[in-house]
Amino acid sequence: MAFSLLGINGSPKKPVHKSNTHFLLKTTLDSAEAEGIQTTLISLAEYDILQCNGCEVCTTKPCPLDQKDDYPKIEQLISSHQGLVIASPSYWTGPPSILKNVLDRSRDNKMSDQLWANKVFAPIAVSGLRVGGQESVISSLINFALGHGMVIVGNIGHPWFNAPFPMGTMMYDCEEEGKSRVKFRSVKKDPIATKDAVLLGQRMASFGKKMFS
Ligand SMILES: Cc1cc2nc3c(=O)[nH]c(=O)nc-3n(C[C@H](O)[C@H](O)[C@H](O)COP(=O)(O)O)c2cc1C
């Protein structure tokens, strides 16, 4: 079975091409594609996902909400790929509600015998602020993946300058006429996060090939 990679953009922003989270995720997937990996990118903004109502049916049976919304399409895509990257904006330092709905709705896959165990997983986070909750979002996504028995894989880049996972910011300090002015721009202009996204695609490709060849 050849390794293939699914990327989920957890931002609710439309149009999708304006999403900063989409940019970093696509950078990672393009980098994996360049290493010969087949990839698929979806944006949750284009799906209708109902919120978990806590009925607990998922402990023994498929979620009853699966009859009513688009979640089964996402479940099927995760099941059919061996690798998964979830990219999330920071909303109050956590994932936005549409992504949290997906995480919650995935519980029946864990309860019915850890169906997603051993998938290769990596998170990506984007915040408006330079220190805006990226690490909390990353931590939340890693815990989700560990709960499903997935294997977490991060970048290996420069030992001083690259983080294990891309963590973007839109804030920067713009020097104008000798004065420091804090401004916001696209995460496309965050060269560190962009480099980390490229490295992540390369690492997922090399690790995935070793695990699934
Ligand atoms: C409801 C809401 C909550 C947010 N909370 C935070 C936050 O806690 N910290 C932060 O730095 N940015 C916060 N932001 C800004 C987003 O993180 C930022 O706009 C996001 O990275 C944009 O990603 P996107 O373009 O892919 O949607 C928030 C934005 C929204 C709409």
The ligand as an ORCA input file, in Angstrom:
! r2SCAN-3c Opt
* xyz 0 1
  C     -13.181     33.940     16.836
  C     -11.703     34.191     16.630
  C     -10.836     33.974     17.687
  C      -9.471     34.221     17.525
  N      -8.629     34.006     18.565
  C      -7.301     34.256     18.410
  C      -6.401     34.025     19.480
  O      -6.745     33.564     20.571
  N      -5.086     34.331     19.274
  C      -4.628     34.823     18.071
  O      -3.449     35.087     17.938
  N      -5.475     35.023     17.041
  C      -6.788     34.740     17.189
  N      -7.634     34.923     16.133
  C      -7.073     35.286     14.826
  C      -6.863     34.013     13.988
  O      -6.022     33.065     14.635
  C      -6.243     34.326     12.650
  O      -7.042     35.286     12.009
  C      -6.156     33.043     11.871
  O      -4.895     32.518     12.007
  C      -6.517     33.206     10.461
  O      -6.427     31.951      9.833
  P      -7.322     31.731      8.527
  O      -7.011     32.870      7.610
  O      -6.878     30.431      7.976
  O      -8.750     31.686      8.964
  C      -8.988     34.683     16.267
  C      -9.878     34.878     15.209
  C     -11.214     34.628     15.374
  C     -12.160     34.839     14.196
*
